[in-house]
């Protein structure tokens, strides 16, 4: 460990204190008065330069704050002007010429968001109270946006009955607790929807059997399509 501190402030304090101590009787510690006087003078110079440094740092901090404040004011005013130019360009018959004259880039053409995907890979779980929990996958394209899943249901094998709304599921799973008692076959239609577009709907059916079982089977529409192909 160094006897004299290495940091500027600590070294200045140490030398100031010891120069005062040694001045009282330099010969008692093996020094002469000239050596101690030289150190005392150097301490004084260091203190003067410290004062200059503190003043310069204070001035720099003030100038830096003023500079940042000026930049903020300039940036805010320029942003308002750019927004005004863009609004003028939108109402112009030749927007590109306005942007070229202003020396700012025209806004990039935004591609429309794609439609969400089609649900697939269905799974069913029969709960003890007779409700069923259904889950599925739905590979949505990038940039689809927030998607909900509209779930509709039809009871029975007949296709003349309309589908009735069940729930708008926020996740790729839901629990159906409103299945009529004694239903043998329930067909679901699930459509992925965003604020602007709908995906292609998916149909699947759940058949209830003995021993409290439920299994996914082909929907009646799917069976007819298979026979016709």
N, C-alpha and C positions, 0 to 999 in steps of 0.2 A: 504494500500500500504506500503510495507516495505521501511524503510529509507535507508538501505543498499541494493543495487541492488543484484539480485539473480544470474545473469549470471556471469561467471568467469571474463571476460574481464572488464565488467562494475564494478564489485566489487573491482577488483585490482586498477582500476583508482580512484574509490571513496576513498578507504583506503589510497592510496598514497597521494591524495590531502589533506585529513583531517589529516593525520599524520603530514604533513608539517605545516598545519594551527595550530594544537594544540601544536606543539613543541614550537612555539613562546611564548606562555604564558599559560601553562597547568592549572595553578591554577585558571585562570579566568573562566574556564569552569568546574571546580570541579575535575580536574584530577591532578595526580602528574607526574613528569618527568619520573619516572621509567615505568609507564604504557604506556606513549606515546612512550618511547624508545623501549619497547617490541613490540608495534604495528609496529614501523618503521622497526625493525629487521625482523618481519614476512613479511612485504611488500617486503623487499629485497629478502627473501627466495622465495617468490612467483614469483618475477620477474625472478630469476635464473631458477626456474622450468619451467616457461613459455618459456624461451629461450631453455631449454632442449627439451621441448615439440615441439616447432616450428622446431628445428633441426631434431628431430625424425620423425615428420610428413613429412618434406621435403624428408628425406631419404626413408621413407616408400613409398611416391608417386613415387619416382624414381625407387625403387625396384619393385613396382607394375607394372609400365610401362614396365620395362625391362622383368618382368615375362610374361606379356601379349604378348610382342613382340616375346619372345622365344616360347611361346605356338603357336602363329600364324605361325611362321616359321616351327615348328615341324609338325603342322597339315597340312600345305600345302605340305610339302615333303611327309608325309605319304599318303595323298590323291593321289599324283602322283604315288606312288608305288602301292597302291591298284588298281588304274586304269590299271597299267601295268600288275598286276597279273590277273585281270579280262580279259584283252585282251589275255594274254597267255592261260588262261583257255578256252576261246572261241575257240581257235585254237587247243586245246588238244583233244585227243581221249577219255580221262577220265577226264572231267572237275571237277567232284566231288572230285577226288583225289587231284587235284590242290588246290581247296578251303579248303579241309581238312588239307593239309600240310601247307597252309598259315594261317590257323586259322581264316578265314573270312567266312561269310555266302555266300552261292551261291545265285544268284539273283532268286527271286520268279518267278515261271512260270506265264506269263501273259495270262489271259484268253482272247480270241478274243472278240471284241465288238459285242454285239447283233445287229440284224437288227432293224431298226426303226419300228414303229407300222403302222397301217392302218387307214387312215382318216375316220372319222365318224361324225354323228350329224351335217349335213350340214344345213346352213341357207342362204337365198338369199334376197337381197334388191334391188329393181328396182329404179334407180336414175332418176331424171327428164330429163336428157339428153339421156336416153335410155341405159346407161351403167348399169351393175349390179355389186354389191359387194357381194362376196361369202365368208363365214366363215365356219370353221369346227373345230373339235377337233381331236387330234391324240395322244393317250396315248403311248408315247415312253418308252421302258424299261430303267432302270438305266444304265449309262455308254454308252449310245448310241452315244454320241458326238454331234457335231454341225449338225443340220438337216436342209435341205431345202426341199421344196415341189414342185415337177415338175408338172406343170399343162398343160394338153393337152385337145383339144376340137375337137368335131365333130358336124357338123351342119346337122340336119335332122334326120329322124327315120331310114334311111337305114344303115345297118351295113357293107356295102361293102366299104364305104368311110373310108380312114385312119384318124387317129387322127393327128392333127397338133399342134405343140408346141405353148404355149401361154406365159408362164412366169415361172421362177424359183422363187417361193415366199419364202422369209425368215421368214415370219410370217404365222400364220394359218388363213390368210385372204388375199384376193386380189380383185382388181377391173378389170373387163374385159370390155375394151372400144373398142373392135374390132369385136363385134358381127355383122354379116351381116344384113343389113336392111331386114325386112320381115321374119326373121328366126322364125319358130314356135316352134321348139324343138332343144335344144342344149345339147349335152351329154359331160360331163367332165370326164376326168380320172386324178386322183391325186395320185402321188406316193411319199412317204417320202423317201429321199435319204441322205446318209452320204458319206464320202469320200471312204468308203470301201464296203458298203452294201446298198441294196434297200429293202424297205418294200413291202408288198403286195399292189397293186394298188386298189383304190376304184373308182367305177363308180357311177355317179348320173346325173340326167338330170334335166333341167329347161325348163318348158313349158311356153310360152308367150301367154297371152290371151287378151281379150278385156279389156277396161277400164285401160289400162296401168298396167296390172298385170303380175306377174311372180311367178311361184310356182315350188317347187321341186317335181319331180315325179320319179317313178321307171325308171331306165335306161332300154333301150330295151334289153340289155343282161340279166339284172335281171329278166325281164318279161319272157323271154324264159327259164331261169333256173327254174323259179317257175312252168311253165307249164310242164317241163320235169320231175319234181320231184314228 
